């Protein structure tokens, strides 16, 4: 294997030395052989006579394909003919292919014609490939192949190199997965061989950074194995500069001092209302931060009752954070002073860097920070909040409600939406952090810290991109074992596909790759901002389910139907009620109700019916989660329902029976107050919607599965 890999490396070097960006078919075959990728028997013919001889040696029908480093798309050039059996057919096809190639690209270098064994009929055409993603690096792709790849785009992605388990999950990860198992009496494909092929392709791509894309399309998958009929390999840039990475110990040390500082320096502090330096200083002082706060202003004097230092060099030693509130051109010099002072964290509020095209200025900041070992948060941010430490280092409105939710955003506007949501819902937070341009500190650093922060029980992150997708995945996988991570990925475009040179590359739109890799990392992807925020506050409230059986109890048949639809949409399994449990429910509901799942107690029932059926579901160990659908009536008013539900749930939880319970309340305006009452007592409840409570429960289940708890 090592010798073959060395041969493969030599092929790549030769192609690059010749200034080529694609390998010829014979070169691709060499790399396939090196990695045990099965391909049809073939050979290169420079003359028609040689083609006839090769066809005779191969036996059976053959295909002829032009071999030219200047003609990457052979079919477009009329450079492919298939199903050739006789010597005359081979000879005629050879001449036609060469003639077509010359007409298509007169200056093209024609190295010959590939004579290839025809793949036996009956196999399913699939695609296996790899592509270089700007965020995650090498990723492997699998999906339906042939013409279907362009029509259906039914493809899934994983990080490369992929494990055998990753490959197996890919076979089940496409919409047409059932086709692989055999449909309408057709045979199933050899799944082990197909999964093994995915692993081999992923290793090939991962082993050679200079390979930009690998495209095996079609691959013929059958009950007897797999065969890659066409191997296409595109070369890219070998020199991919990596961002500086810090050890876990280094990250934790700097993040601990960022989120729990002993003293803070405000560079650009001002006593004039309306200035950012004034707002930051005012928030720090008014918020009750217990550490020292040191204003820095060239004029010195007194600002808001604190001694202002003319330079960072004059500030007392021991500061953990320097917050910058000066114009962008002044930041580098001040950052030098921060570095010399040994302050480990710089919070860069100013804009005017990479987001406005000033990349060189931002790179200068990174170089200064790396020289001194200073970590940078920002630039171009609103600041950050650490309510458990009464720290409000921002020029925006303050927030001090402590709780278990950590929130981050790449955008200042989204950050303010986060703040407004927290205030409107009374959500307690452990942190709200702006990330901005992410010149240095990014989501992976914060995940590493929040995973160990005792105040944080769920993390929600709005992001527009990932500077280091692999570092994020590694941090997320560690965090998800203990705490749920919710991600809102903005920007669902595939603009990068326009530059792709193969089917695989064209399918690797940003969103398709992000969607699969985030799922691989175990994070919960939220479809929108509202869902991200609601998941973040709901997940710490809900106990972890101990099984998959979900039961719906509703006072209205219509809401029961909608709740059932939502449950299926969010990956929940509605329990098939055992006969004894169904009979037990029947004892509490009227004859015109329904004791299946949903359990429809009907709308005219008194509080006692709600209570009895809820108790029954909580008491039965076969029921693992409960969805309640309430319908506003005067027989059971909203607050009566809310109080009895909260009381019963609390009673069972105090006895050690902890099951997630969510509720949908339909009715007049009083149901809003009842929902808030329930939410504050451990039952995730929403008025006027059947979707939201079930979506929250579905998110809890997705996390529990990712964490290996189910």
C-alpha positions as CSV (number, residue, x, y, z in Angstrom):
1,X,0.0,0.0,0.0
2,X,2.8,2.4,0.9
3,X,4.5,1.8,-2.5
4,X,1.2,2.4,-4.3
5,X,0.7,5.6,-2.4
6,X,4.1,6.7,-3.4
7,X,3.2,6.0,-7.0
8,X,0.1,8.0,-6.5
9,X,2.0,10.9,-5.1
10,X,4.4,10.8,-8.1
11,X,1.4,10.9,-10.5
12,X,0.1,14.0,-8.7
13,X,3.5,15.7,-8.8
14,X,3.9,15.0,-12.5
15,X,0.4,16.4,-13.3
16,X,1.1,19.5,-11.3
17,X,4.5,20.0,-12.9
18,X,2.8,19.9,-16.3
19,X,0.4,22.7,-15.1
20,X,-2.6,20.5,-15.2
21,X,-5.6,20.7,-12.9
22,X,-7.2,17.3,-13.8
23,X,-5.8,13.8,-14.1
24,X,-6.3,11.7,-17.2
25,X,-8.3,8.5,-16.9
26,X,-5.2,6.3,-16.8
27,X,-3.7,8.5,-14.0
28,X,-7.0,8.3,-12.1
29,X,-6.9,4.6,-12.5
30,X,-3.5,4.5,-10.8
31,X,-4.8,6.4,-7.8
32,X,-7.8,4.1,-7.6
33,X,-5.6,1.0,-7.7
34,X,-3.4,2.5,-4.9
35,X,-6.5,2.7,-2.6
36,X,-8.2,-0.5,-3.6
37,X,-11.0,1.3,-5.5
38,X,-12.5,-1.3,-7.9
39,X,-12.6,-0.2,-11.5
40,X,-13.3,-2.1,-14.8
41,X,-10.5,-3.7,-16.8
42,X,-9.0,-1.1,-19.2
43,X,-6.0,0.0,-21.2
44,X,-4.7,2.9,-23.2
45,X,-4.6,2.6,-27.0
46,X,-2.7,5.0,-29.2
47,X,-3.8,3.4,-32.4
48,X,-6.9,1.7,-33.7
49,X,-5.1,-1.6,-34.0
50,X,-4.0,-1.4,-30.3
51,X,-7.6,-0.6,-29.4
52,X,-8.8,-3.7,-31.2
53,X,-6.2,-5.8,-29.5
54,X,-7.1,-4.5,-26.0
55,X,-10.8,-5.1,-26.6
56,X,-10.1,-8.7,-27.6
57,X,-8.0,-9.2,-24.4
58,X,-10.6,-7.7,-22.2
59,X,-13.4,-9.6,-23.8
60,X,-17.1,-8.8,-24.1
61,X,-18.5,-5.4,-24.9
62,X,-16.2,-2.4,-24.2
63,X,-16.4,1.4,-24.0
64,X,-14.0,3.8,-25.7
65,X,-13.2,7.1,-24.1
66,X,-10.9,9.9,-25.3
67,X,-7.8,10.6,-23.1
68,X,-6.8,14.2,-23.1
69,X,-5.7,16.5,-20.3
70,X,-7.4,19.3,-22.2
71,X,-10.8,17.7,-22.5
72,X,-12.2,17.2,-19.0
73,X,-15.7,16.5,-20.1
74,X,-15.4,13.6,-22.6
75,X,-19.1,13.2,-23.4
76,X,-19.4,16.9,-24.4
77,X,-16.6,16.4,-26.9
78,X,-18.2,13.3,-28.5
79,X,-15.3,11.4,-26.9
80,X,-17.2,8.4,-25.6
81,X,-18.8,5.4,-27.3
82,X,-20.1,2.3,-25.5
83,X,-21.4,-1.2,-26.1
84,X,-18.7,-2.1,-28.7
85,X,-18.4,-5.8,-29.4
86,X,-16.8,-6.5,-32.7
87,X,-13.3,-5.4,-34.0
88,X,-15.0,-3.4,-36.7
89,X,-17.1,-1.5,-34.2
90,X,-14.0,-0.8,-32.0
91,X,-12.0,0.4,-35.1
92,X,-14.8,2.7,-36.3
93,X,-15.4,4.1,-32.8
94,X,-11.7,4.9,-32.3
95,X,-11.5,6.9,-35.5
96,X,-14.8,8.8,-34.6
97,X,-13.7,9.6,-31.1
98,X,-10.3,11.1,-32.2
99,X,-12.0,13.0,-35.0
100,X,-14.6,14.4,-32.6
101,X,-12.0,15.4,-30.1
102,X,-9.9,17.3,-32.7
103,X,-13.1,19.1,-33.9
104,X,-14.1,20.0,-30.4
105,X,-10.7,21.2,-29.2
106,X,-8.2,21.6,-32.1
107,X,-5.3,22.5,-29.7
108,X,-6.0,19.6,-27.3
109,X,-3.3,17.1,-26.6
110,X,-4.7,13.6,-27.3
111,X,-2.8,10.9,-25.5
112,X,-4.9,8.1,-26.9
113,X,-8.2,6.3,-26.3
114,X,-9.1,4.4,-23.2
115,X,-10.5,0.9,-23.9
116,X,-12.6,-0.1,-20.9
117,X,-14.6,-3.1,-19.9
118,X,-18.4,-2.5,-20.0
119,X,-20.0,-2.8,-16.6
120,X,-22.6,-5.6,-16.5
121,X,-26.2,-4.4,-16.7
122,X,-28.4,-4.4,-13.6
123,X,-26.3,-2.3,-11.1
124,X,-27.6,0.8,-9.4
125,X,-25.8,4.0,-10.4
126,X,-24.5,5.9,-7.4
127,X,-22.0,8.7,-6.9
128,X,-19.1,8.5,-4.5
129,X,-16.7,11.4,-4.3
130,X,-14.9,14.0,-2.2
131,X,-14.6,17.7,-2.2
132,X,-12.7,20.4,-0.4
133,X,-15.0,22.6,1.6
134,X,-13.8,26.0,2.7
135,X,-14.9,25.5,6.3
136,X,-14.5,21.8,6.9
137,X,-11.7,20.8,4.5
138,X,-12.0,17.4,2.9
139,X,-15.5,15.9,2.9
140,X,-16.7,12.7,1.3
141,X,-20.0,12.6,-0.7
142,X,-22.4,9.8,-1.5
143,X,-25.7,9.8,-3.5
144,X,-27.6,8.6,-6.5
145,X,-25.4,8.8,-9.6
146,X,-25.7,9.0,-13.3
147,X,-28.1,11.6,-14.7
148,X,-30.1,11.4,-11.4
149,X,-27.3,13.3,-9.5
150,X,-28.0,16.5,-11.5
151,X,-31.8,16.1,-11.3
152,X,-32.4,14.9,-7.7
153,X,-29.2,16.2,-6.0
154,X,-29.8,13.4,-3.4
155,X,-26.4,13.5,-1.8
156,X,-25.0,13.4,1.7
157,X,-21.7,14.4,3.2
158,X,-19.3,13.5,6.0
159,X,-15.9,14.7,7.1
160,X,-13.0,12.8,5.5
161,X,-11.5,10.5,6.4
162,X,-14.8,8.8,7.2
163,X,-15.2,5.8,9.5
164,X,-17.0,2.7,8.6
165,X,-19.9,3.9,10.8
166,X,-19.9,7.2,9.0
167,X,-20.1,5.4,5.7
168,X,-23.0,3.2,6.9
169,X,-24.9,6.3,8.0
170,X,-24.4,7.9,4.6
171,X,-26.1,4.9,2.9
172,X,-29.2,5.6,5.1
173,X,-28.8,9.4,4.8
174,X,-30.1,9.9,1.3
175,X,-33.8,10.3,0.6
176,X,-33.7,7.3,-1.8
177,X,-32.0,5.0,0.8
178,X,-34.8,2.5,0.4
179,X,-33.6,1.9,-3.2
180,X,-30.3,0.5,-1.9
181,X,-32.2,-2.1,0.1
182,X,-34.1,-3.3,-3.0
183,X,-37.6,-2.2,-4.1
184,X,-40.4,-4.0,-6.0
185,X,-38.6,-7.3,-5.7
186,X,-35.2,-6.0,-6.9
187,X,-32.1,-7.1,-5.1
188,X,-30.3,-5.1,-2.5
189,X,-26.9,-3.7,-3.2
190,X,-23.8,-5.0,-1.4
191,X,-23.8,-2.4,1.4
192,X,-20.5,-3.6,2.9
193,X,-18.7,-3.1,-0.4
194,X,-20.4,0.3,-1.0
195,X,-19.5,1.5,2.5
196,X,-16.0,0.3,2.1
197,X,-15.7,2.3,-1.2
198,X,-16.8,5.4,0.6
199,X,-14.1,4.9,3.3
200,X,-11.4,4.4,0.6
201,X,-12.3,7.4,-1.4
202,X,-12.4,9.5,1.8
203,X,-8.9,8.3,2.7
204,X,-7.6,9.1,-0.8
205,X,-8.8,12.7,-0.5
206,X,-7.6,13.1,3.1
207,X,-4.1,11.8,2.4
208,X,-3.4,14.2,-0.5
209,X,-4.2,17.9,0.3
210,X,-3.5,18.7,-3.3
211,X,-6.6,16.8,-4.5
212,X,-9.5,19.2,-4.6
213,X,-12.2,16.8,-5.9
214,X,-12.6,13.1,-6.4
215,X,-15.6,12.1,-8.6
216,X,-16.6,8.5,-9.1
217,X,-19.7,8.7,-11.2
218,X,-21.2,6.4,-12.0
219,X,-20.4,3.7,-9.5
220,X,-22.4,0.6,-10.3
221,X,-23.6,-1.0,-7.1
222,X,-25.0,-4.5,-7.3
223,X,-25.5,-7.5,-5.0
224,X,-22.1,-8.7,-6.1
225,X,-20.1,-5.6,-5.2
226,X,-19.2,-2.1,-6.6
227,X,-17.4,-0.9,-9.7
228,X,-16.4,2.7,-10.4
229,X,-16.9,3.2,-14.2
230,X,-15.4,6.6,-14.3
231,X,-12.7,8.2,-12.0
232,X,-12.3,11.9,-12.2
233,X,-9.8,13.7,-10.0
234,X,-9.4,17.5,-9.9
235,X,-6.3,19.1,-8.4
236,X,-6.3,22.2,-6.2
237,X,-4.0,24.3,-4.1
238,X,-1.6,22.2,-1.9
239,X,-0.7,25.1,0.4
240,X,-3.7,25.7,2.6
241,X,-2.6,27.9,5.5
242,X,-4.1,26.8,8.8
243,X,-5.2,29.1,11.5
244,X,-3.2,29.0,14.7
245,X,-4.8,26.5,17.1
246,X,-4.5,26.6,20.8
247,X,-4.5,23.6,23.2
248,X,-7.5,22.9,25.3
249,X,-5.7,24.1,28.4
250,X,-4.7,27.4,26.7
251,X,-8.3,27.9,25.5
252,X,-9.8,27.3,28.9
253,X,-7.2,29.5,30.7
254,X,-7.9,32.5,28.4
255,X,-11.7,32.0,28.3
256,X,-11.9,31.7,32.1
257,X,-10.2,35.1,32.4
258,X,-12.4,36.5,29.7
259,X,-15.7,35.4,31.2
260,X,-14.6,35.8,34.9
261,X,-12.2,38.7,34.9
262,X,-10.8,40.3,38.1
263,X,-10.3,43.6,36.4
264,X,-11.3,45.3,33.1
265,X,-9.6,48.1,31.2
266,X,-11.7,50.3,28.9
267,X,-9.6,51.8,26.2
268,X,-11.3,54.9,24.8
269,X,-13.4,55.4,27.9
270,X,-15.4,58.7,27.8
271,X,-17.4,60.8,30.1
272,X,-19.5,62.1,27.2
273,X,-22.9,60.4,26.8
274,X,-23.5,59.1,23.3
275,X,-20.0,57.7,22.8
276,X,-19.3,54.0,22.8
277,X,-16.6,54.4,25.4
278,X,-19.1,56.1,27.7
279,X,-21.7,53.4,27.2
280,X,-19.3,50.5,27.9
281,X,-17.9,52.1,31.0
282,X,-21.4,53.0,32.3
283,X,-22.6,49.5,31.8
284,X,-19.7,48.0,33.6
285,X,-20.1,50.3,36.6
286,X,-23.9,50.3,36.8
287,X,-24.1,46.5,36.3
288,X,-22.4,45.9,39.6
289,X,-19.2,44.2,38.3
290,X,-17.2,43.4,41.4
291,X,-13.8,43.7,40.0
292,X,-11.7,46.8,39.2
293,X,-12.6,48.9,36.2
294,X,-9.8,51.1,34.7
295,X,-10.7,53.8,32.2
296,X,-8.0,54.7,29.6
297,X,-8.1,58.1,27.8
298,X,-5.2,60.2,26.6
299,X,-6.6,63.2,28.4
300,X,-6.5,61.4,31.8
301,X,-8.5,63.0,34.6
302,X,-11.6,61.6,36.1
303,X,-14.3,59.7,34.2
304,X,-17.6,58.6,35.9
305,X,-15.8,58.8,39.2
306,X,-12.9,56.6,38.2
307,X,-9.3,57.7,37.6
308,X,-8.6,57.7,33.9
309,X,-5.1,56.5,32.8
310,X,-3.4,58.2,29.9
311,X,-2.0,54.9,28.7
312,X,-2.5,51.2,29.1
313,X,1.0,51.0,30.4
314,X,-0.1,53.1,33.5
315,X,-2.9,50.7,34.4
316,X,-2.3,48.7,37.6
317,X,-1.1,45.1,36.8
318,X,-3.5,42.1,36.9
319,X,-6.1,43.1,34.3
320,X,-7.7,40.2,32.5
321,X,-9.7,42.0,29.7
322,X,-9.1,45.1,27.7
323,X,-12.3,46.4,26.0
324,X,-11.5,48.6,22.9
325,X,-13.8,51.6,22.2
326,X,-11.5,53.6,19.8
327,X,-11.6,54.0,16.0
328,X,-10.1,51.2,14.0
329,X,-6.8,53.0,13.0
330,X,-5.9,53.5,16.7
331,X,-6.4,49.8,17.6
332,X,-3.0,48.3,16.6
333,X,-1.0,50.7,18.7
334,X,-3.3,50.2,21.7
335,X,-3.1,46.5,21.2
336,X,0.7,46.6,21.3
337,X,0.3,48.2,24.7
338,X,-2.2,45.6,25.9
339,X,0.2,42.9,24.8
340,X,3.2,44.4,26.5
341,X,1.1,44.8,29.7
342,X,0.4,41.1,29.6
343,X,-3.4,41.4,29.4
344,X,-4.6,38.1,28.0
345,X,-7.9,39.2,26.3
346,X,-8.8,42.0,24.0
347,X,-12.4,42.7,23.2
348,X,-12.5,44.6,20.0
349,X,-15.8,46.6,19.6
350,X,-14.7,48.8,16.7
351,X,-15.7,48.1,13.1
352,X,-13.7,49.0,10.0
353,X,-11.7,45.9,9.5
354,X,-12.2,42.8,7.2
355,X,-15.9,43.5,7.0
356,X,-15.2,46.7,5.1
357,X,-12.3,45.2,3.1
358,X,-9.6,46.2,5.5
359,X,-8.1,42.7,5.6
360,X,-4.5,43.9,6.0
361,X,-5.5,45.9,9.1
362,X,-7.2,42.9,10.7
363,X,-4.3,40.6,9.9
364,X,-2.0,43.1,11.6
365,X,-4.1,42.8,14.7
366,X,-3.8,39.0,14.6
367,X,0.0,39.2,14.2
368,X,0.3,41.6,17.2
369,X,-2.0,39.4,19.3
370,X,-0.1,36.2,18.5
371,X,3.2,37.9,19.3
372,X,2.1,38.6,22.9
373,X,-0.3,35.6,23.4
374,X,-3.3,37.9,23.6
375,X,-6.7,36.4,22.5
376,X,-8.9,38.6,20.4
377,X,-12.7,38.7,20.6
378,X,-14.0,40.5,17.5
379,X,-13.5,42.9,16.0
380,X,-16.8,44.5,14.9
381,X,-18.9,43.3,17.9
382,X,-21.3,44.7,20.4
383,X,-19.3,43.3,23.3
384,X,-20.4,40.5,25.7
385,X,-22.4,39.8,28.8
386,X,-21.5,37.4,31.7
387,X,-24.5,37.9,34.0
388,X,-23.3,35.4,36.7
389,X,-20.4,37.7,37.3
390,X,-22.4,40.9,36.8
391,X,-20.3,41.8,33.8
392,X,-21.9,43.9,31.0
393,X,-19.0,44.8,28.6
394,X,-21.1,46.3,25.8
395,X,-22.4,49.5,24.4
396,X,-25.9,48.1,24.1
397,X,-28.7,47.8,26.7
398,X,-27.7,45.9,29.9
399,X,-29.1,42.5,30.9
400,X,-28.6,40.7,34.2
401,X,-31.0,37.8,34.4
402,X,-28.9,34.8,35.3
403,X,-29.7,31.3,34.0
404,X,-28.5,28.3,32.1
405,X,-28.4,29.4,28.5
406,X,-25.3,30.6,26.7
407,X,-25.9,32.6,23.5
408,X,-23.5,33.7,20.8
409,X,-24.0,35.6,17.6
410,X,-21.8,36.6,14.7
411,X,-24.0,39.6,13.9
412,X,-24.7,42.6,16.1
413,X,-28.2,42.9,14.9
414,X,-28.9,39.3,15.8
415,X,-27.2,39.8,19.1
416,X,-29.8,42.5,19.9
417,X,-32.6,40.2,18.8
418,X,-31.1,37.6,21.3
419,X,-31.1,40.2,24.0
420,X,-34.7,41.3,23.3
421,X,-35.9,37.7,23.3
422,X,-34.2,37.0,26.6
423,X,-35.8,40.0,28.1
424,X,-39.3,39.4,26.7
425,X,-39.3,35.7,27.8
426,X,-37.4,36.2,31.1
427,X,-34.8,33.7,29.9
428,X,-31.9,33.4,32.3
429,X,-28.5,33.4,30.5
430,X,-25.0,32.5,31.5
431,X,-23.5,34.5,28.7
432,X,-24.3,36.5,25.6
433,X,-21.2,36.9,23.3
434,X,-20.7,38.8,20.1
435,X,-18.2,37.2,17.7
436,X,-18.1,39.6,14.7
437,X,-15.3,39.0,12.3
438,X,-13.8,36.2,14.4
439,X,-10.2,37.3,13.8
440,X,-9.2,34.9,16.6
441,X,-11.7,33.7,19.2
442,X,-14.5,31.7,17.5
443,X,-17.3,29.3,18.3
444,X,-15.0,26.4,19.1
445,X,-13.2,28.4,21.8
446,X,-16.5,29.3,23.4
447,X,-17.8,25.7,23.2
448,X,-14.7,24.5,24.9
449,X,-15.4,26.9,27.8
450,X,-19.2,26.5,28.0
451,X,-18.8,22.7,28.0
452,X,-17.2,23.0,31.4
453,X,-19.0,26.1,32.7
454,X,-21.2,25.0,35.7
455,X,-23.7,27.8,34.9
456,X,-24.3,26.7,31.3
457,X,-26.7,23.9,30.5
458,X,-27.5,24.7,26.8
459,X,-25.7,26.7,24.1
460,X,-27.2,28.4,21.1
461,X,-25.0,29.9,18.3
462,X,-25.9,32.1,15.4
463,X,-23.2,31.8,12.7
464,X,-22.7,32.9,9.2
465,X,-19.5,30.9,8.6
466,X,-17.0,28.8,10.4
467,X,-13.3,29.8,10.2
468,X,-12.2,26.4,11.3
469,X,-15.0,23.9,10.8
470,X,-13.0,20.9,12.0
471,X,-12.1,22.6,15.3
472,X,-15.8,23.4,15.7
473,X,-16.8,19.8,15.1
474,X,-14.3,18.5,17.6
475,X,-15.4,21.0,20.3
476,X,-19.1,20.3,19.5
477,X,-18.7,16.5,19.8
478,X,-17.2,16.9,23.2
479,X,-19.8,19.4,24.4
480,X,-22.8,17.5,23.1
481,X,-22.0,14.6,25.3
482,X,-23.1,16.7,28.3
483,X,-25.0,19.7,26.9
484,X,-27.1,20.4,23.9
485,X,-25.7,22.8,21.2
486,X,-28.2,24.6,18.9
487,X,-26.9,26.3,15.8
488,X,-28.6,28.7,13.4
489,X,-26.5,28.7,10.2
490,X,-27.3,31.7,8.1
491,X,-26.6,31.9,4.4
492,X,-28.2,28.9,2.6
493,X,-26.4,29.5,-0.7
494,X,-24.4,27.3,-3.0
495,X,-22.4,30.1,-4.8
496,X,-19.2,28.1,-4.5
497,X,-20.7,25.4,-6.8
498,X,-20.2,27.6,-9.8
499,X,-16.4,27.1,-9.6
500,X,-16.7,23.3,-9.2
501,X,-15.2,21.1,-11.8
502,X,-17.1,17.9,-11.2
503,X,-20.6,16.5,-10.3
504,X,-19.4,16.1,-6.7
505,X,-18.1,19.7,-6.5
506,X,-21.2,21.1,-8.0
507,X,-23.3,19.4,-5.3
508,X,-21.2,20.7,-2.4
509,X,-23.1,23.9,-1.8
510,X,-22.4,25.5,1.5
511,X,-25.7,24.6,3.0
512,X,-25.7,20.9,2.0
513,X,-22.3,20.4,3.5
514,X,-23.1,22.4,6.7
515,X,-26.3,20.5,7.2
516,X,-24.7,17.1,7.1
517,X,-21.6,17.9,9.0
518,X,-23.4,19.7,11.8
519,X,-25.6,16.7,12.1
520,X,-22.5,14.5,12.2
521,X,-21.2,16.7,15.0
522,X,-24.4,16.1,17.0
523,X,-25.6,19.7,17.1
524,X,-29.2,20.7,16.6
525,X,-29.7,22.9,13.6
526,X,-32.4,25.4,14.0
527,X,-34.3,26.5,10.8
528,X,-34.7,30.1,12.0
529,X,-33.8,32.6,14.7
530,X,-37.0,32.0,16.7
531,X,-36.5,28.3,16.8
532,X,-32.9,28.7,17.9
533,X,-33.9,30.9,20.8
534,X,-36.9,28.7,21.8
535,X,-34.8,25.5,21.7
536,X,-32.1,27.2,23.8
537,X,-34.5,28.1,26.6
538,X,-36.6,24.9,26.3
539,X,-33.9,22.3,26.4
540,X,-32.7,23.0,30.0
541,X,-36.3,22.8,31.2
542,X,-37.1,19.4,29.8
543,X,-35.8,16.3,31.5
544,X,-33.9,13.8,29.3
545,X,-36.2,11.1,27.9
546,X,-35.4,7.5,28.8
547,X,-37.0,6.0,25.7
548,X,-38.7,6.8,22.4
549,X,-42.4,6.3,23.4
550,X,-44.4,9.5,23.1
551,X,-48.0,9.8,24.1
552,X,-50.4,12.7,23.1
553,X,-53.3,13.6,25.4
554,X,-55.6,16.2,23.9
555,X,-58.9,17.8,24.6
556,X,-59.6,18.5,20.9
557,X,-59.4,16.0,18.0
558,X,-58.2,18.7,15.6
559,X,-55.2,19.6,17.7
560,X,-54.5,15.9,18.2
561,X,-54.1,15.5,14.4
562,X,-51.8,18.5,14.2
563,X,-49.8,17.4,17.1
564,X,-49.4,13.9,15.5
565,X,-48.2,15.5,12.3
566,X,-45.7,17.6,14.1
567,X,-44.4,14.6,16.1
568,X,-43.7,12.7,12.9
569,X,-42.1,15.9,11.3
570,X,-39.7,16.2,14.3
571,X,-38.6,12.5,14.4
572,X,-40.7,11.5,17.4
573,X,-42.2,8.0,17.7
574,X,-45.9,7.9,18.8
575,X,-46.3,4.9,21.0
576,X,-48.6,2.0,20.0
577,X,-50.6,1.8,23.2
578,X,-50.6,-1.7,24.7
579,X,-54.1,-3.1,25.3
580,X,-53.9,-2.7,29.0
581,X,-52.8,0.9,28.8
582,X,-55.5,1.7,26.3
583,X,-58.1,0.1,28.5
584,X,-56.8,2.2,31.4
585,X,-57.3,5.4,29.5
586,X,-60.8,4.3,28.4
587,X,-61.9,4.3,32.1
588,X,-61.3,8.1,32.3
589,X,-62.7,9.4,29.0
590,X,-66.3,9.5,27.7
591,X,-67.5,6.9,25.2
592,X,-67.3,9.4,22.3
593,X,-63.6,10.1,23.1
594,X,-60.7,8.1,21.7
595,X,-58.3,6.0,23.6
596,X,-55.7,5.5,20.9
597,X,-52.7,7.7,20.5
598,X,-53.6,10.6,20.5
599,X,-55.8,10.0,23.6
600,X,-58.7,12.4,22.9
601,X,-60.5,13.1,26.2
602,X,-62.8,15.6,24.3
603,X,-63.3,19.3,25.1
604,X,-66.1,19.2,27.7
605,X,-64.2,17.2,30.3
606,X,-63.6,18.6,33.8
607,X,-60.2,19.1,35.3
608,X,-60.3,15.7,36.9
609,X,-60.2,14.0,33.5
610,X,-57.1,15.9,32.5
611,X,-55.4,15.1,35.8
612,X,-56.3,11.4,35.8
613,X,-55.0,10.8,32.2
614,X,-51.8,12.8,32.8
615,X,-51.2,10.8,36.0
616,X,-51.8,7.6,34.1
617,X,-49.2,8.5,31.5
618,X,-46.6,9.7,34.0
619,X,-47.1,6.6,36.1
620,X,-46.6,4.0,33.3
621,X,-42.9,3.3,32.8
622,X,-43.6,2.4,29.2
623,X,-44.5,6.0,28.4
624,X,-41.3,8.2,28.0
625,X,-42.6,11.6,27.0
626,X,-46.0,13.4,27.1
627,X,-47.5,15.9,24.7
628,X,-50.6,17.7,26.0
629,X,-53.2,19.5,23.8
630,X,-55.4,21.8,25.8
631,X,-58.6,23.4,24.5
632,X,-60.0,26.4,26.3
633,X,-63.4,25.8,27.9
634,X,-65.3,27.2,30.9
635,X,-65.4,23.7,32.3
636,X,-61.6,23.6,32.6
637,X,-60.3,27.2,32.4
638,X,-56.7,27.8,31.2
639,X,-55.1,28.5,34.6
640,X,-56.9,25.6,36.2
641,X,-55.4,23.3,33.5
642,X,-52.0,25.0,34.0
643,X,-52.0,24.7,37.8
644,X,-53.1,21.1,37.9
645,X,-50.6,20.0,35.2
646,X,-47.7,21.8,37.0
647,X,-48.8,20.3,40.3
648,X,-49.0,16.7,39.0
649,X,-45.7,17.0,37.1
650,X,-43.9,18.4,40.1
651,X,-45.3,15.6,42.3
652,X,-44.0,12.9,40.0
653,X,-40.6,14.6,39.6
654,X,-40.2,14.9,43.4
655,X,-40.8,11.1,43.5
656,X,-38.1,10.6,40.9
657,X,-40.3,10.2,37.8
658,X,-38.9,12.7,35.4
659,X,-40.4,12.7,31.9
660,X,-40.4,15.6,29.4
661,X,-43.9,17.1,29.2
662,X,-44.8,19.8,26.6
663,X,-48.1,21.4,26.0
664,X,-50.0,23.3,23.3
665,X,-52.8,25.6,24.6
666,X,-55.5,26.7,22.2
667,X,-58.0,29.3,23.3
668,X,-58.6,33.0,24.2
669,X,-55.9,35.3,25.4
670,X,-55.8,33.7,28.9
671,X,-53.9,30.7,27.4
672,X,-50.8,33.0,27.1
673,X,-50.6,33.5,30.8
674,X,-51.3,29.8,31.5
675,X,-48.5,28.8,29.1
676,X,-46.0,31.1,30.8
677,X,-47.0,29.7,34.2
678,X,-46.4,26.1,32.9
679,X,-43.0,27.1,31.3
680,X,-41.8,28.5,34.6
681,X,-42.6,25.2,36.3
682,X,-40.9,22.8,34.0
683,X,-43.5,22.2,31.3
684,X,-42.6,23.6,27.9
685,X,-45.9,25.2,26.9
686,X,-46.9,27.6,24.0
687,X,-50.2,29.3,23.2
688,X,-51.8,29.2,19.8
689,X,-49.4,26.7,18.2
690,X,-49.2,22.9,18.0
691,X,-45.8,23.1,16.3
692,X,-43.6,24.8,18.8
693,X,-43.9,22.5,21.8
694,X,-43.4,19.4,19.7
695,X,-40.4,21.0,17.9
696,X,-38.9,21.6,21.4
697,X,-39.5,18.0,22.4
698,X,-38.0,16.9,19.1
699,X,-34.9,18.9,19.7
700,X,-34.5,17.3,23.1
701,X,-34.8,13.9,21.5
702,X,-32.2,14.8,18.8
703,X,-29.7,15.9,21.5
704,X,-30.4,12.8,23.6
705,X,-29.7,10.5,20.6
706,X,-26.5,12.5,19.7
707,X,-25.3,12.3,23.3
708,X,-25.8,8.5,23.3
709,X,-28.4,8.7,26.0
710,X,-31.1,6.8,24.0
